Structure formats: structure tokens, C-alpha cells
Amino acid sequence: MRPIHELRVVIVEDSHVFARRVREALGEIPHLSIVGAAETPLEAIATIGAQKPSLVLLDINLTGGSGIDVLRAIKNGGFPGVVFMMTSEPSESVRTACLQLEAAELFDKAEPEELLAAVAQLASKPAL
């Protein structure tokens, strides 16, 4: 088995409170480093392009636009990493849209423990 890799994460979230809570919780997960953060779609696309994370935590509702537009842009640009979408208003139509654009999953921000468990599981996987 190969050694564990370090999961490089970018958080795209315009709620400072939620972003801080997620950042603090992620700090407890081994083999993970937060390499960037953004609040708007343009910042998100630039940060993801510059930092080349292995995981993006991407809110659907952002200041000045939509996380779905960010997802579409990075996937069309060849982003090879994992994207976990987040929303405070989950619905089956939103989930379907995210999955069609190749997001790995959509998480309800009201239940952050599910998101954090998925991130921890991803961080614990051996390097490919």
C-alpha cells in the first residue's frame, strides 16, 4: 500500500460563519491542508486554477453568482479533482444538476457532519 497523500482543499463559501466552522473542523482531519478559499465565482475559478486542489468544497449560492456555474466552468476546464457541493436548500433537482456536471455529491449545510465524514474518508484513502 502506498503512503497516504495530503488532500489539498479549497473552500468556496460566502458565509464567513459557515466557512470558519468548516475550516476549524477540517483542521482536525489528518492528511488534509486547506490551500485556498473564495467567496465569489470569479475568485473561486481563479483560486482553483492557481492552487490545483484535489478537493473543492463548493457552495451553490455565492455572492455574485452560482456555484453551479463555477462547477461547470472548472469541469469544462478539465479540473480532475473531487467537488463536493454544499447548499442550505437541497432538492432533488439541484442534486441532479450537480451530479450531471460531475460533482461527487451534494451536501446539506444543515448537516455538516455528513460533509465532514465524506472529507475525512477521502483524506484517509491511499495515494493512487
Buried (B, 14 or more C-beta within 10 A) or exposed (E): EEEEBBBBBBBBBBBEEBBEBBBEBBEEBEBBEBBBBBBBBBBBBEBBEEBEBBBBBBBBBBEEBEBBBBBBBBBEEEBEBBBBBBBEEBEEEBBEBBEEBEBBBBBEBEEBEEBBEBBBEBBEEEEE
